[in-house]
Amino acid sequence: MAEASSGPTVLRILLGTQLRRLRESRGISAQAAARAIRGSESKISRIELGRNAIREIDVLDLLTFYGVGPGEREQLLALAEQATRPGWWQKFNDIMPDWFQSYVGMEEAATSIRVYEPLVIPSLLQIPAYAAAVLAVCDILPGEAERHVTLRKERQRRFTEGRVRLWAIVEETALRRPIGSVQILRDQLRYLISLGQRRNLTLQIIPLGLAGHAVPSGFTLLRFAQADLPDVAYTEHLNSALYLDKRSEVDQYQLAMERLSLLAATPSQTPGILNTILDELREEPQFSS
């Protein structure tokens, strides 16, 4: 049984997975299940994929239709109740696009996050000033920028509390790009150096001048505690995102992460690289981007 701390997004996915397995184990079609809740096949699909909140009455009707016994019924109804509770991030829904709300919900429940970032320092490692500078070059309304920074700080909470393992691979060009100002970048690099002893962080840097690789853009891999939930690969676009959970597709991203880790400098070399960049920045004049 999943804990409520897993977050409603992941609990919905877990509930949907279990409902799909119950349906398939009984040889019931999605069309027949849809009739049982007076809905459509697309609604059953959304329920089983955890795309939308599911009404408890629909869960009850499906469990009755599937002939689920009292013990399992009680567990699944409890899971359905937990899955309808709002997550902390829902107070930011007015400034988050729909496609990103799902990611924040999954990120909140992940036990392991692996990220490759070629352009900027990963969100979970950004100081507020750097985050604000990144947001300033995006199409964020000035009145919403402060709340976006607050949202980013809230997303970082589980990492700073040591409740999620983060493995980040960053291109050195991202660490040298002064977004906002050189001083902001210096402060950001000092923060990364200060994280060097954290046991829940592995930070690797792909140095300048190395041979190229075949990974065209950044991506994130999420892993969850629940054995029923597959790893998820997430890639973000300008106005949308792609979520992959098929084993064959996720395996490609995991292989890419492994290859990038071999190309990158070792974690033990990270402090030296960061200090070298910081020393070089001290010799450069201040400017704003």
C-alpha positions in Angstrom: 0.0 0.0 0.0 1.5 3.4 -1.0 1.9 6.1 1.5 0.1 9.5 1.2 3.5 11.1 1.1 4.0 9.7 -2.4 1.9 12.6 -3.7 -1.5 12.5 -5.5 0.0 12.4 -9.0 1.9 9.2 -8.4 -0.9 7.7 -6.3 -3.2 8.2 -9.3 -0.8 6.5 -11.6 -0.4 3.6 -9.1 -4.2 3.3 -8.7 -4.7 3.3 -12.5 -2.0 0.7 -12.9 -3.7 -1.6 -10.4 -7.2 -1.0 -11.9 -5.8 -1.9 -15.4 -4.2 -5.1 -14.0 -7.5 -6.1 -12.4 -9.4 -5.5 -15.6 -7.0 -7.4 -17.8 -6.7 -10.3 -15.3 -10.4 -10.8 -15.6 -10.5 -10.5 -19.4 -12.7 -7.4 -19.4 -12.4 -5.0 -22.3 -12.0 -1.3 -21.8 -15.3 -0.8 -23.6 -17.1 -3.0 -21.0 -15.4 -1.2 -18.1 -16.4 2.1 -19.6 -20.1 1.0 -19.7 -19.8 0.0 -16.0 -19.1 3.6 -15.0 -21.3 5.2 -17.7 -18.2 6.6 -19.5 -16.1 6.2 -22.6 -13.1 4.1 -23.4 -11.0 7.3 -23.4 -12.1 7.9 -19.8 -10.9 4.4 -18.8 -7.6 5.1 -20.6 -7.2 8.3 -18.7 -8.0 6.6 -15.4 -5.6 3.7 -16.0 -2.8 6.1 -17.1 -3.4 8.3 -14.0 -3.9 11.3 -16.2 -6.8 12.8 -14.3 -8.3 12.7 -10.8 -10.7 9.8 -10.5 -14.0 9.9 -8.7 -14.3 7.5 -5.8 -17.7 6.4 -7.1 -16.1 5.3 -10.4 -13.5 3.3 -8.4 -16.2 1.7 -6.4 -18.2 0.8 -9.5 -15.2 -0.6 -11.2 -14.2 -2.7 -8.2 -17.7 -4.0 -8.0 -17.7 -4.9 -11.7 -14.4 -6.6 -11.4 -15.6 -8.6 -8.4 -12.8 -7.4 -6.1 -13.0 -8.9 -2.5 -13.5 -6.8 0.7 -9.8 -6.6 1.7 -8.4 -5.5 -1.6 -11.4 -3.2 -2.2 -10.7 -1.4 1.1 -7.1 -0.8 0.2 -7.9 0.5 -3.3 -10.6 2.8 -2.0 -8.1 4.2 0.6 -5.6 4.7 -2.2 -8.3 6.5 -4.3 -9.1 8.8 -1.4 -5.4 9.7 -0.9 -5.0 10.3 -4.7 -7.7 13.0 -4.6 -6.0 15.1 -1.9 -4.4 18.3 -3.4 -0.7 18.5 -3.5 1.2 21.5 -2.2 2.0 22.6 -5.8 -1.7 23.1 -6.7 -1.6 26.6 -5.2 0.7 27.4 -8.1 -1.5 25.9 -10.8 -2.4 29.3 -12.1 1.2 30.0 -13.2 2.1 26.4 -14.3 1.1 25.0 -17.7 -0.9 21.7 -17.4 1.9 19.7 -18.9 4.3 20.8 -16.2 2.0 20.2 -13.2 2.2 16.4 -13.9 6.0 16.6 -13.7 6.1 18.5 -10.4 3.7 15.9 -9.0 6.0 13.0 -10.1 9.1 14.9 -9.0 7.7 15.2 -5.5 7.3 11.5 -5.2 10.5 10.4 -6.9 13.2 8.7 -4.7 15.9 9.2 -7.4 16.2 11.9 -10.0 18.8 11.8 -12.8 19.2 14.9 -15.0 21.3 15.9 -18.0 21.4 19.6 -18.6 23.4 21.2 -21.4 22.2 24.8 -21.2 21.7 25.9 -17.6 22.3 24.7 -14.1 19.5 22.2 -13.1 16.5 23.7 -11.4 16.9 21.7 -8.2 20.4 23.2 -7.8 19.6 26.8 -8.6 19.9 29.6 -6.0 17.0 32.1 -6.0 19.0 34.9 -7.8 20.1 32.5 -10.6 16.5 31.1 -10.9 15.1 34.6 -11.2 17.7 35.4 -13.9 16.7 32.2 -15.8 13.1 33.1 -15.6 13.8 36.7 -16.7 14.9 35.4 -20.2 11.8 33.2 -20.5 8.3 34.5 -21.3 7.3 34.9 -17.6 5.1 37.8 -16.7 7.0 40.2 -14.3 4.3 39.9 -11.7 4.6 36.1 -11.7 8.4 35.8 -11.5 8.6 35.9 -7.7 6.0 33.1 -7.4 7.9 31.0 -9.9 11.1 31.4 -7.8 9.1 30.4 -4.7 7.8 27.3 -6.6 11.4 26.4 -7.6 12.5 26.7 -3.9 9.6 24.5 -2.8 10.6 21.9 -5.5 14.1 21.9 -4.0 12.9 21.2 -0.5 13.0 17.4 -0.7 16.6 17.5 -2.1 17.8 19.9 0.6 16.2 17.7 3.2 18.0 14.6 1.9 14.9 12.8 0.9 15.7 12.3 -2.8 18.8 11.3 -4.5 20.0 13.6 -7.3 22.5 12.7 -10.0 23.2 15.7 -12.3 25.4 15.8 -15.4 26.0 19.4 -16.6 27.9 20.7 -19.6 30.7 23.1 -18.6 29.3 25.7 -21.0 26.2 25.9 -18.8 28.5 26.6 -15.7 30.3 29.4 -17.6 27.2 31.1 -19.0 26.5 34.3 -16.9 22.7 34.5 -16.8 21.8 37.8 -15.2 25.3 38.8 -14.2 28.7 37.4 -13.5 28.2 38.0 -9.8 25.0 35.8 -9.8 27.0 33.1 -11.6 29.8 33.4 -9.0 27.3 33.0 -6.2 25.7 30.1 -7.9 29.1 28.3 -8.4 29.9 28.9 -4.7 26.6 27.2 -3.8 27.4 24.2 -6.0 30.8 23.9 -4.3 29.2 24.0 -0.9 27.0 21.0 -1.9 30.1 18.9 -2.5 29.8 16.8 0.7 26.1 16.1 0.3 25.5 12.3 0.3 22.4 12.6 -1.8 24.1 14.5 -4.7 26.3 13.2 -7.5 27.4 16.1 -9.8 29.4 15.5 -12.9 30.7 18.0 -15.4 31.3 17.4 -19.1 34.4 19.6 -19.7 34.9 21.9 -22.7 36.8 20.4 -25.6 35.7 16.8 -25.3 34.5 14.8 -28.2 30.8 15.3 -29.0 28.0 13.0 -28.1 24.6 12.0 -29.6 22.3 13.5 -26.9 20.6 16.5 -28.5 18.9 18.0 -25.5 18.4 17.8 -21.7 16.3 15.2 -20.1 15.3 13.9 -16.6 14.8 10.3 -15.4 12.5 9.7 -12.4 12.5 6.6 -10.2 9.9 5.8 -7.5 9.8 3.7 -4.4 6.7 1.8 -5.6 7.7 -1.4 -7.4 4.5 -1.2 -9.6 5.6 2.2 -11.0 8.0 2.2 -14.0 10.8 4.8 -14.4 9.8 7.8 -16.3 11.9 9.8 -18.8 10.9 13.4 -19.1 11.9 15.9 -21.9 10.7 19.4 -22.0 10.0 21.5 -25.0 9.2 25.2 -25.5 5.5 24.8 -24.9 5.0 21.1 -24.1 6.7 18.1 -22.6 7.1 14.4 -23.3 6.6 11.7 -20.7 7.9 8.2 -21.5 7.4 5.1 -19.4 7.7 2.2 -21.9 10.7 0.1 -20.9 12.3 0.1 -24.3 12.1 4.0 -24.5 13.3 4.6 -20.9 16.2 2.2 -21.5 17.4 4.4 -24.3 17.6 7.4 -21.9 19.2 5.4 -19.2 21.9 4.2 -21.7 22.4 7.8 -22.7 22.9 8.8 -19.1 25.4 6.1 -18.6 27.4 7.1 -21.6 27.3 10.8 -20.6 28.6 9.8 -17.1 31.6 8.0 -18.7 32.3 11.0 -20.9 32.0 13.5 -18.0 34.7 14.1 -15.4 34.4 12.0 -12.3 32.5 13.4 -9.3 35.7 13.7 -7.4 37.0 16.2 -10.1 33.9 18.4 -9.8 35.1 20.7 -7.0 38.3 21.4 -8.9 36.5 22.3 -12.1 34.1 24.5 -10.2 36.9 26.3 -8.4 38.8 26.8 -11.7 35.8 28.4 -13.3 35.2 30.6 -10.2 38.8 31.8 -10.2 38.6 32.7 -13.9 35.4 34.6 -13.4 37.1 36.7 -10.7 39.4 38.0 -13.4 36.6 39.0 -15.8 34.8 42.4 -15.8 31.2 42.6 -14.5 28.5 42.7 -17.2 24.8 41.9 -17.5 23.2 39.6 -20.1 
